[in-house]
Amino acid sequence: MGAIFRYTLRQNMQAIWQWGGGLGALGLMLMLIVTDMDVITGYADLLDAMPEEMLGFFGLSSTEMITSPDGFIAFGFFAYALMILGVYAVAVGLDVVANEEDAGVLDVLLSLPVSRTRMIVQRIAAYVVITALLVVFSFGGLLVGSVLSDMEYNMGRLFIGTLNIIPGTLVMIALTVFFSVLFRRRKTALSVSAAIIIFSYFINFLAESASNAVLDMVNRFSLFAYYDSQRVVREGLVWGDVAILLVVAALLFGASAWLFNRRDVGL
Amino acid sequence: MAVIQTHDLTKAYNVRGKPPFVALQSLDMAVEQGEIFGYLGPNGAGKTTTIRLLLDLIRPTAGTAQVMGYDVNADSLEMRRLVGFLPGELNLWRNLTAAQTVDYVAHVRGGDVPAQKRHAREIGERLNFDFSKRIREYSTGNKRKLGLVLAMMHKPPLLILDEPTTGLDPLLQHTFNAMMREVRDEGRTVFLSSHMLAEVQAICDRVGIIRDGDMKAIERVDALTEAKFHWVTLQLREQAEPQILDGVAGVSDVSLHNSHTLRFRLTGEHDPLLRAISDYYVVRLETREPSLEEIFLTYYGNDEPESADPVTAEQKARR
């Protein structure tokens, strides 16, 4: 890989420790506060008392799933991890093109003998590696938690659950890259990407909460519909969902590169 | 072979609710190898637009441009290998040191990285530049120095410099002029935009004058300053009346300096003037070549030459 890939990787090593560490700490904290099964069943009872629609808000169709240690982590950690990484994804997506274009730095970089496609591909490749590393690094928190906890966890399943965060995060990064290339303005790209991610989350929540043909149809366009962390922890990776998310991410990255190649750079 | 060759190069921006804003109109220009070409124009004239088109940062609405024999769009990569560029508004990676920036640029550019870094150090020494600080800690002048280092460190055959001496102190401007002459003496080419007329007059071989996206003239600097018109001071023994020059071919802008002296502008041959004053006793007749600034103003009417706060045509279009 080229100089831009290496530079991007070097400049963002901190993100691995910060985001991965933060996410890992959340997992570790959850494992430490859950000292025995009574805590989990108590929590499940509390959720059971809620209207069925509210369970959807927590990403649950029933409370049965969370009555196991792994299910509880799937509910308390993985269900929110993707939303938390949405913030990271938007920040990173802006870094691929928008930040430097907005600051005028891209003029210097693109006056060098590097094609726009090469630039964007190297940056995206670097952020794919960084995202994978930080997600895997966050698993360290769960690993430490499992050692310190008295509960029995299926760490293989939890590792797969951790890996399952990557495709959805890549879609959010790709979405932000695409909008930053399309709109050319950092703030517009930021607003639109954030709005779509939040909208996508709530569509999924509503569709999970209420059975409605229109919502079910719209939910197909929500990336969260293809991120079923509880099922992954229970049954392993859902390859169909993973494939859909990776294809969408690849299409968005490709469209971004294509568009970036055809438009003016800078103000 | 022309190092830069444009034909009918046009750039228009779509402005919502308004007709397209034409930032550059049918530019035909040829810059030859081994010359320093000055590109003059007021704010928003289209200078930066031209430079950005030449570097393939923006795409033309019509026309073509070739740099070093390469089409700037189709053969962009090959072209950019041979160019060193300093933007008018230089922005760099704020968290890197100058040394890290040089290293990064050298690696992205490729080729002989150690040689580029060695040459960067040499240029830095001449410009009295300290590479150890982070970009955000440098003054505007020091950033310009680094910009020059980055543009020149690979010894490109063509330098494209947008307002290169903005922020440099007079001593460093002198060094810069010397460096540009050295580049020319090595057979390399410099294309620079500038609002500093004295600078253009001092180092450029030819100058292109652009306004409202339209190239008004391309001339050799010496031809531009000597041939177009002269300022004439005419002192007569008798009372001077401006009317005595009425209808004289080439005479304009006549003013009465004092009761015996007239000042005016004379374009073209002197003979009609000499015939018109042949009946008078001429005490003194002086002619003075106009400064480049005066020539500049003849192209722009009463507009001020460009200030140090450049507004790009793109920004103008967005307004």
Interface residues (C-beta under 8 A of the other chain):
Chain A: G2 A3 I4 R6 Y7 Q11 A103 G104 V105 D107 V108 L109 L110 S111 L112 P113 V114 S115 R262 R263 D264 V265 G266 L267
Chain B: R52 L55 D56 L57 I58 R59 S76 L77 E78 R80 R81 V83 F85 P87 E89 L90 N91 L92 W93 N95 Y104 V105 H107 V108 R109 G110 L150 T312 E314 Q315 R318
